[in-house]
Amino acid sequence: MMHCEVIFLGLPNCWIDWAAFALLLLGPSLTVWGVCRARRLRRRT
């Protein structure tokens, strides 16, 4: 993911690549973690 391409608007933004990559990786795992945590909290009460 170390490629600096000219993305939309003609801006060379490497960090946008990294941010999108991180969101793709962390998004699902954070969602699963949030659901599991919500279930745990429901069980306690």
GITAHU-V224515 format. One record per residue. N is the residue number from 0. PHI is phi in radians with two decimals (NA if undefined). Layout:
N & PHI
N & PHI
This chain:
0 & NA
1 & -1.56
2 & -1.71
3 & -1.74
4 & -1.80
5 & -1.36
6 & -1.55
7 & -0.82
8 & 1.23
9 & 1.24
10 & -1.72
11 & -1.33
12 & -2.02
13 & -1.19
14 & -1.16
15 & -1.15
16 & -1.04
17 & -1.13
18 & -1.12
19 & -1.12
20 & -1.10
21 & -1.14
22 & -1.13
23 & -1.12
24 & -1.39
25 & -1.43
26 & -0.89
27 & -1.05
28 & -1.17
29 & -1.16
30 & -1.11
31 & -1.08
32 & -1.09
33 & -1.11
34 & -1.14
35 & -1.10
36 & -1.15
37 & -1.08
38 & -1.13
39 & -1.09
40 & -1.12
41 & -1.16
42 & -1.14
43 & -1.08
44 & -1.32
